[in-house]
């Protein structure tokens, strides 16, 4: 009997100890979860989304600080009547649309807008013609092709202000290299005042900008030409299409989306050119080469008319915002075509 009682007590203790094991393990599991942190409770999909936002946060902060803040400030400045005493304060007098009215009534601002359009259109046409011709040339194999392709990017290696100074010396009326070459070849008999004449100054800076933009068009169009399927060109040759017909009916339709994107990016880069004009003519003679970028600079930092300068800058902002959706649309269309061709 005592043995039975002892066995019963042992069994009772053993039976009473068994339900206590989960209670002692649960706090340990909770302590382990707390040590792992709150991220351990997230699912795999939520972890991926959280990691994506963590990596995007620095880029978002940079865009807001470097792009959004100056744009918002410039737009707000265009509706204020600021001076040197109020430019850094929040309580500047409200001007409404008076800055825009004054800007559009300003003859120099009007001529600057027209000059900017002429400069941009002329530059893009020249850059496309020369760049496309070079891209077609580099698509063929010939001795020295690699060296020639490397030399094309030389204009990109030179700062814009330095390029402006170089072209100013080249187009000087007395002692300029351009006049000397033209006189030696018999094309002209007297030196031409390229930069001092209102008839030639805008054309001269446009030629300089064409030289700067040719590498951009050449590289993008050359890359697009490499994506034209060889079997398509061979089929056109078998059908009897000549070089011009293959270019017009086969090559250009295939690379047309890239051409459109190149023109949009070229427009954005060209419409805001500033350094080149400052280095060559500083907007002169008179206002013959005054563009939106240079005249807004003169208004803001020479005449201290910050409100009208900001209003003129917003013209460039509207042009850039108009190009943004076109660029996104064409880029998505090109990506869709490329993925479809890959399949």
matplotlib code that plots the C-alpha trace (Angstrom):
import matplotlib.pyplot as plt

x = [0.0, 2.7, 4.4, 1.1, 0.8, 4.3, 3.7, 0.5, 2.3, 5.0, 2.4, 0.5, 3.6, 4.4, 0.9, 0.8, 4.2, 3.2, 0.8, 3.4, 5.8, 3.8, 3.4, 7.2, 7.9, 5.4, 7.3, 10.5, 9.0, 7.7, 11.1, 12.7, 10.2, 10.9, 14.7, 14.1, 12.3, 9.0, 10.2, 10.1, 6.3, 6.0, 5.3, 7.6, 5.6, 5.5, 9.2, 9.9, 7.6, 9.2, 12.7, 11.7, 10.5, 13.7, 15.8, 13.6, 13.6, 17.0, 16.1, 12.8, 14.4, 17.0, 14.4, 12.3, 15.3, 17.1, 14.2, 10.8, 11.8, 13.4, 10.5, 7.9, 10.0, 10.4, 6.6, 5.9, 8.5, 6.8, 3.6, 5.5, 7.0, 10.5, 13.5, 17.0, 15.4, 12.6, 14.0, 14.9, 11.7, 8.4, 6.2, 7.0, 4.3, 1.8, 2.0, -0.6, -0.2, 1.6, 5.0, 3.6, 1.9, 5.1, 7.1, 4.8, 4.7, 8.5, 9.9, 13.2, 11.4, 9.3, 12.4, 14.1, 11.3, 11.4, 15.2, 15.0, 12.6, 14.7, 17.9, 16.3, 14.7, 17.8, 20.0, 17.8, 17.6, 21.4, 22.2, 19.8, 21.1, 24.8, 24.2, 22.1, 24.7, 27.5, 25.5, 24.9, 28.6, 29.7, 27.3, 29.6, 33.0, 36.0, 39.5, 39.7, 36.0, 36.7, 39.0, 36.4, 33.6, 35.8, 36.5, 32.8, 32.4, 35.1, 32.6, 31.2, 34.6, 34.9, 32.9, 30.3, 31.8, 35.2, 33.5, 31.9, 35.2, 36.9, 34.2, 34.3, 38.0, 37.3, 34.6, 36.5, 36.4, 40.1, 42.3, 39.5, 40.2, 36.8, 37.4, 40.9, 39.8, 37.0, 39.4, 42.1, 39.5, 38.2, 34.6, 34.8, 37.0, 36.5, 36.3, 32.8, 31.8, 30.1, 29.5, 29.1, 26.4, 22.8, 22.3, 24.9, 25.2, 22.3, 23.3, 26.9, 25.8, 23.4, 26.3, 28.4, 25.5, 25.0, 28.7, 28.0, 24.8, 26.0, 27.6, 24.3, 22.3, 25.1, 25.4, 21.6, 20.9, 23.9, 22.6, 19.2, 20.6, 22.3, 18.9, 17.5, 17.2, 19.7, 17.1, 14.8, 17.4, 18.4, 14.8, 14.5, 17.6, 16.3, 13.1, 15.2, 15.1, 18.0, 19.9, 17.6, 14.5, 15.9, 16.6, 13.3, 11.0, 12.7, 15.3, 13.6, 10.2, 11.9, 14.0, 11.3, 10.5, 14.2, 14.3, 11.3, 12.8, 16.1, 14.3, 12.4, 15.6, 17.5, 14.7, 15.0, 18.8, 18.8, 16.0, 17.9, 21.3, 23.1, 26.9, 27.5, 25.7, 27.5, 30.8, 30.3, 28.1, 26.7, 23.4, 24.6, 25.1, 22.2, 19.7, 20.3, 21.3, 19.3, 17.5, 15.1, 17.8, 20.2, 17.5, 16.0, 19.5, 20.0, 16.6, 17.3, 20.9, 21.7, 18.4, 17.2, 13.8, 13.3, 9.5, 9.7, 12.8, 10.9, 7.9, 10.2, 11.8, 8.4, 8.1, 11.0, 9.3, 6.1, 8.1, 9.8, 6.6, 5.0, 7.9, 7.8, 4.6, 5.6, 8.9, 7.3, 4.7, 7.3, 9.6, 6.9, 5.9, 9.5, 9.9, 6.7, 7.9, 11.3, 9.8, 7.4, 10.3, 12.2, 9.4]
y = [0.0, 2.5, 1.5, 2.1, 5.5, 6.3, 5.2, 7.2, 10.3, 9.9, 9.3, 12.3, 14.4, 13.2, 13.7, 17.2, 18.1, 17.3, 20.3, 22.7, 22.1, 24.2, 27.1, 27.2, 27.1, 29.8, 32.7, 31.4, 31.6, 35.1, 36.2, 34.7, 36.6, 39.8, 39.3, 38.8, 42.1, 43.2, 42.4, 38.6, 38.7, 40.1, 37.8, 37.5, 39.8, 42.5, 42.2, 42.7, 45.8, 47.2, 46.6, 48.3, 51.4, 51.5, 51.5, 54.1, 56.5, 58.1, 58.6, 60.2, 62.5, 63.5, 64.2, 66.3, 68.3, 68.8, 69.0, 69.5, 72.2, 74.6, 74.1, 75.0, 77.9, 79.3, 79.0, 80.8, 83.5, 84.2, 85.3, 87.6, 91.1, 90.4, 92.6, 92.2, 92.9, 90.4, 87.6, 85.5, 86.2, 84.4, 87.5, 89.0, 91.2, 89.3, 90.2, 87.9, 87.6, 91.0, 89.3, 87.1, 90.2, 92.2, 89.2, 88.7, 92.4, 92.7, 92.8, 91.3, 88.4, 87.9, 87.9, 85.5, 83.0, 83.3, 82.9, 79.9, 78.2, 79.0, 77.9, 74.6, 73.7, 74.5, 72.6, 69.5, 69.3, 69.7, 67.2, 64.6, 64.9, 64.7, 62.2, 59.8, 60.0, 59.2, 56.3, 54.8, 55.2, 53.5, 50.6, 49.6, 48.1, 50.1, 50.6, 52.9, 52.6, 52.1, 55.2, 57.3, 56.2, 57.2, 60.6, 61.4, 61.8, 64.4, 67.3, 65.8, 65.8, 69.6, 71.8, 74.0, 77.3, 76.2, 75.2, 78.6, 80.4, 78.1, 78.8, 82.5, 82.5, 80.4, 82.8, 86.0, 88.5, 89.2, 86.2, 83.7, 80.2, 80.1, 83.3, 82.3, 79.0, 80.6, 83.3, 80.8, 78.6, 81.7, 81.4, 84.9, 87.9, 89.9, 88.6, 88.1, 89.4, 86.2, 87.1, 90.9, 90.8, 90.4, 88.5, 85.8, 85.6, 83.3, 81.0, 80.9, 79.8, 77.3, 75.7, 75.5, 73.8, 71.3, 70.3, 69.7, 67.6, 65.4, 62.8, 62.3, 61.7, 59.5, 57.1, 56.7, 56.2, 53.9, 51.7, 51.6, 50.6, 47.6, 46.3, 46.1, 42.4, 41.2, 38.8, 41.7, 43.6, 40.5, 39.8, 43.4, 42.9, 39.6, 41.5, 43.9, 46.9, 49.3, 51.1, 54.1, 51.9, 49.7, 52.8, 54.5, 51.5, 49.1, 50.7, 54.0, 52.5, 50.0, 52.6, 55.3, 55.1, 55.6, 58.6, 60.1, 59.6, 61.1, 64.2, 64.7, 64.4, 66.6, 69.2, 69.2, 69.5, 72.2, 74.5, 75.3, 75.9, 78.7, 78.2, 78.1, 81.4, 83.1, 82.0, 83.0, 86.2, 86.8, 87.3, 89.9, 91.7, 93.7, 90.9, 88.8, 85.7, 86.3, 83.0, 82.3, 81.0, 83.9, 86.6, 85.2, 85.2, 88.8, 89.7, 87.9, 88.5, 91.7, 93.7, 91.9, 91.5, 88.1, 87.8, 88.3, 86.1, 83.3, 83.8, 83.5, 80.4, 78.8, 78.9, 76.4, 74.4, 74.1, 72.9, 70.3, 69.1, 68.8, 66.5, 64.3, 62.4, 62.0, 60.6, 58.1, 57.1, 56.5, 54.7, 52.3, 51.7, 51.0, 48.6, 46.8, 46.4, 45.1, 42.6, 41.4, 41.0, 39.1, 36.6]
z = [0.0, 0.8, -2.5, -4.3, -2.7, -3.6, -7.2, -7.2, -5.9, -8.5, -11.2, -10.0, -10.1, -13.5, -14.7, -13.2, -14.8, -18.4, -19.0, -17.5, -20.5, -23.0, -20.5, -20.0, -23.8, -24.9, -23.1, -24.6, -28.1, -27.4, -26.2, -29.3, -31.5, -29.7, -30.2, -34.0, -34.2, -35.8, -39.4, -38.6, -38.4, -42.0, -44.9, -47.8, -50.1, -47.4, -46.9, -50.6, -50.7, -47.6, -49.0, -52.2, -50.4, -48.3, -51.4, -53.1, -50.2, -50.9, -54.6, -53.6, -51.2, -53.8, -56.4, -54.0, -52.8, -56.2, -58.6, -57.0, -54.5, -57.1, -59.4, -56.8, -55.6, -59.2, -59.8, -56.5, -57.4, -60.7, -58.8, -56.4, -56.7, -55.3, -54.9, -53.3, -49.9, -50.2, -52.3, -49.2, -47.3, -47.3, -47.1, -50.6, -52.1, -54.2, -57.9, -59.5, -63.2, -63.6, -64.1, -67.0, -68.5, -68.4, -69.8, -72.8, -73.5, -73.3, -76.9, -75.8, -74.2, -77.3, -79.5, -77.1, -77.4, -81.2, -81.2, -78.9, -81.3, -84.3, -82.5, -81.3, -84.6, -86.6, -84.2, -84.1, -87.9, -88.4, -85.6, -87.0, -90.5, -89.6, -86.8, -88.9, -91.8, -89.4, -87.9, -91.3, -92.1, -88.9, -89.6, -92.4, -91.9, -93.0, -91.8, -88.8, -87.9, -84.2, -84.0, -85.9, -83.6, -80.6, -82.1, -82.5, -78.7, -78.5, -78.3, -75.1, -73.4, -73.7, -71.2, -72.9, -71.8, -73.2, -76.5, -76.7, -76.3, -78.9, -81.4, -80.7, -81.6, -84.7, -86.0, -85.3, -88.1, -88.0, -87.7, -87.3, -88.7, -90.5, -92.4, -93.2, -94.7, -96.7, -98.1, -99.0, -100.9, -102.7, -101.3, -99.9, -100.5, -97.4, -93.8, -92.5, -89.0, -88.0, -84.3, -84.7, -87.4, -86.4, -89.7, -88.9, -85.2, -84.5, -87.4, -86.0, -82.5, -84.1, -86.0, -82.9, -81.1, -84.0, -83.5, -79.8, -80.4, -83.2, -80.9, -79.0, -82.2, -83.7, -80.7, -80.2, -83.9, -84.4, -81.5, -83.1, -86.5, -84.8, -83.8, -87.3, -88.1, -90.7, -92.2, -92.9, -94.8, -96.7, -97.6, -99.0, -101.1, -102.5, -103.4, -105.4, -103.1, -103.6, -100.8, -100.7, -100.8, -98.0, -95.9, -96.5, -96.4, -94.0, -91.8, -90.9, -90.0, -87.7, -85.9, -86.0, -82.2, -81.4, -83.7, -82.0, -78.5, -79.7, -81.0, -77.7, -75.6, -78.0, -77.7, -73.9, -74.1, -76.7, -75.5, -72.3, -73.8, -71.8, -71.5, -75.2, -75.8, -72.9, -74.2, -77.8, -77.8, -74.4, -76.1, -78.6, -80.8, -79.5, -78.8, -81.9, -79.9, -76.8, -75.8, -73.0, -70.8, -71.3, -71.1, -67.9, -66.5, -67.4, -65.9, -62.6, -61.9, -63.8, -63.6, -60.4, -61.8, -60.2, -60.8, -64.5, -64.8, -63.0, -65.3, -68.4, -66.9, -66.5, -70.3, -70.4, -67.6, -69.7, -72.7, -70.6, -69.0, -72.4, -73.5, -70.5, -71.2, -74.9, -73.8, -71.4, -74.0, -76.7, -74.2, -73.1, -76.7, -77.7, -74.7, -75.6, -79.2, -78.1, -75.7, -78.4, -80.9, -78.3, -77.9]

ax = plt.figure().add_subplot(projection="3d")
ax.plot(x, y, z, "-o")
ax.set_aspect("equal")
plt.show()
